[in-house]
Amino acid sequence: MTVTLDPFLQSLIARLDQPGVLGIALVGSYARGENKPYSDVDLDIFVDELPADKYTLRFFNGKLVSLKYILPAEEYASLQKPEGAVWAVPGLRQMKILLDKTGQIASLQQAAFDFNWKDLQRAADEYAVENLMKCAEEAHKIMDGLQQDDESKVLYASWGMFKELSFSVLVQAGLMITSENRAFELLENHIGLDHPWTRAFRLSFGMDLGDVNVPAYQTRGQAALELYQQTAVLFKGHITQKHSEVIENTLQLIHDFFLQ
């Protein structure tokens, strides 16, 4: 049975097709045919005006249903920004259109199929280096926290460093996120499982434990600093004068900190 004929989806369409709805699309694991017993049903609802709750969850017939309301214009805009395109392009390409009153949803999907990453590579490089520069603040907090034995400060800053730098590497490389569940795997396979960046990446988030005799927050904090260093190596050819002063001085501070 095709998804458009599925009785459960048909019941959802009937329930959700309200005035202002332009179209409805099935996305996520169900659209990819990878759904498991605990998978939620993801629906993108394209509208001409956003409701107060742009994203919400509901239970229908015992299934968790994720409802995301989207303006077509905003989705087109996502295709013009590297940090948005890595999510939007694969999602739009994979989606199964359940309702399309005006043909706008099919046109949007075609725009995703026509997308060329080369058009955004320069913007992706700039986005990534800008985030590396901004993470200098997190690096300073981590070093201060480690010096003061402040577990909370180290962990919070390390989490911020991990989140920003891992996504920046993903964007700079133009890695399309076909499923958020595979984002970490996507990064590790691209960089290489034995690469120093991947080692720091795993340690900083606690995927690997490190020395059992060292407190976990210290291992994660030190690994986050190493992640900054290794990300700077990856971005070396893209760092411009605009960001070089902050990045280079931060790298020197980290180097000196490890020598203490």
Helices and strands as residue ranges (DSSP letters): G 3-5, H 7-16, E 21-27, H 28-32, E 41-47, E 55-60, E 63-70, H 72-78, H 82-94, E 96-100, H 104-114, G 117-120, H 121-134, H 136-147, H 151-172, G 180-182, H 183-191, H 196-205, H 216-234, G 236-238, H 241-259
